[in-house]
Amino acid sequence: ENVVHGDATVAFAVVRPPGHHAGKAQGKGFCLLNNVAIAVAALRADAGLERLAVLDWDVHHGDGSAELFAADPAVFYASTHQSPWYPGTGAMPEATDSMVTVPLPAETGDEGFVDAWQQTVLPRLAAFRPEAIIMSAGFDAHRDDPLAWLEVSEQGFGEVARSVGEIARELGLTGVALALEGGYDLAAIRASAGATVRGLISGIKGSAEPGPRT
């Protein structure tokens, strides 16, 4: 709501537990409540928005989010994730007007990760023209994370974040909101979160270097 009302360029909910595996009927995979789905419902109820986007780069497929948003064409949901890997869903690529699924093999690294977002996901996001963007910001795709092997660096997250910020600016949005998902190496989370926020601000502001504070 702070972002939508123009009170913040980036709003980052640093929450635990994560949420994107939680579906309509149950929680699983460390997730009890689907935080981004609750945010979507709140923005519709309290801010009067309808078309919303949820971008999920956690290393695991957000099966709960996919379940909740699959029947809602007014929510754009995109996920890149390691496959095969937990929870076993999202193994097949999918690209519709409101749902994009990009499974990535282990050891994809920055180049493949950034390419998946810039070439496959973000053009569809721009075409969807959401009224707000919420990111499921899991950082367990980082190369130092002990629970997966996608081998992304903080620079990779920052590069994608800058591209997301640029699209937000092009759409006339005041900012981007994030909710923390997975991530199990504290130093990797810290570095990745910092790079993500700097990248978003740089893209939204259209500046070569983001400011020091959000």
N, C-alpha and C positions, 0 to 999 in steps of 0.2 A: 504493500500500500504506500510506503514511503517513496518508492520508485515511481509508481503510477502518478502520485500527486506532485512529483517533481522535487521532493525533499531530499532525495539521494540519487546519485548517479549509479552506484552499486550498493545493493543491500545483500549482505551475506549472513544467512542463518547458520551459525556454526553449531549444529545440533547433533545429539546422539540420543537414541539410536537412529540409524539411517532409515529410509522409508520405502525405497522403490520396489522391494519385493513384496510389500504388503498389498494384498488385493482387497476385494470387497468383503470377503467372508473370513479371511484369516491373515495373520502375520507369519512371516517365515524369513529365513536368511538374515537373522539379526534385526529384522524390521518388524515393528509393531503397528505403526500408523503410517500411511503414505503421505508424507509431509507435502510434497508438491501437489498432489491431488487435492489436499485440504486447501492449499493456497489457491488453486484454480477455482474451487467452489466459493472461497471467500471473496475473490476478486469479482466473481460474477454476482454474488449476493450484495456486496458492500460497495463496489466501485462501478457496477453496471456494465462490466466488460463481457464480451461474448467470445471473440476469437482469441485464443491463447496458445502459446507454444511452450512445450517442455522439451528441453534438450538434455540428453542423458549420456555422459561419457564415462560413467562408472565402468570398471572392467567386466562387470557381470550384467547380463541382460536384465533390464527392469521389467520382469514379467508381471509384477503387480500393476505397475503403471500402464503397461501395454494392455492388460486386461481391462483396466478402468477406462482407458481412453479409446479403445478399439471401436466402440459403438458411438463415439461422439465426433462427428466430422468437424466440429468447431474447435477441437483441440488438435494441434499438430504435435505429434510425439515422435522423436527421433532418438535412436540408440545405436552407439557403436560399442562393441564389447568383444572380449575374447571368446572364441568358439572353436572347438567344443570346450565348455566349461560350465560350472554351476550358473544357473539352475537347469541347464539343458534346453532351454527355449531360445528362440531367436537365432536358430542355426541356419535359416534360409534367408537370403537377402529379400527385402521387400521395399517397394517404393510406390506409394500412392499419394494422393493430394495431401493426406493428413497423417500418414504413418510411414516412417522410414526406418528400416532395420538393416544395419551393416555389420555382419559378423566378421571379425578379424582373427587371423591365426596368431598363435603365440609368436613372440619375437617380432611383431610387426614394426615396432619402433616409431620414431617421430614422423618419418617421411610418409609411411602408409597411413598413420593416424591422421595427420594433417590433410593428406589428400582425400581421405574418406569424407572428412567434414567439408573441405572447401569445394570438392568436385561433385559430391553426391548429396550431402545433407543441406548445406546452406543455400544453394540455389532454390531448392524446394521451399525452404523456410521463407526466403524473400518473396517467392511467388504466393505463398499462403497469406502474407501480410497480417501477422498477428497484432493485436492491440497491446500485448505484453509478452515478455520472454522470461521464463523461469528456467534455471539450469539445475539439473540434478548433478551436482559437482562431486562425484566420487573421484578420489585420487589413487585408487588401488591399481590403476593401469601404469603407475609410475614404475620405473625400472628397479627401484629399491624396495618395492613392496614385497612382503614375504608370501602373499597368498595368491599371486598370479604372475604372468610372464609376458605382458604385452610390451614392456620395455619402452614406455614413453618417458620423456624427460619433462621437467618443469618448463623448458623452453617450448616443447610441443604443445603443452596446455596453453601457454601464453600466446602462441601464434594463432591457435584456433579461437581463443577468447577475443583477440583483437579483431578477427574476422567477424565474430558474432557482434561485437560492438559496432563495427562499421555498418552491418546490416541494420542494427537498431537505429543508428543515426539516419541512415537512408530512409527508414520507415517513419521517422519523426518521433521515435520513442524517447522518453526522457532518461532511460537507463535500463538496467538488467538486474534481476534478482536471482540469488543462488541459495540452494540448500545443500549442505554437506551430506554426501552419501558415504560410500565406503572409503577405506584408506587406513592402513595398519602399520605404517612407518611414520612416526611423528615428524621427523626431519623432512621427509618427502612431502607430507601434507603441508607443512609450513612453507616450504619452497614453492610448491605447486599452487597453493592458495594465493601467495603473494604474486606469482607470475600471472595467474588468472585475473586477479583484480587489476593489476597494472595493464594487462592487455585489453581488458574490457574498457577501462577508462581511456586508454589511448585511442581505441577504435571509436568510441562514442564521441569523444571530444575532437577527433580528427587531428590529433597532435602527434608529433614525432616521438615525444616522450611524455608519459602520463605524469600527473602531479604526484607529490609524495603522500597525499592523504585522500581518503574516500569521503 
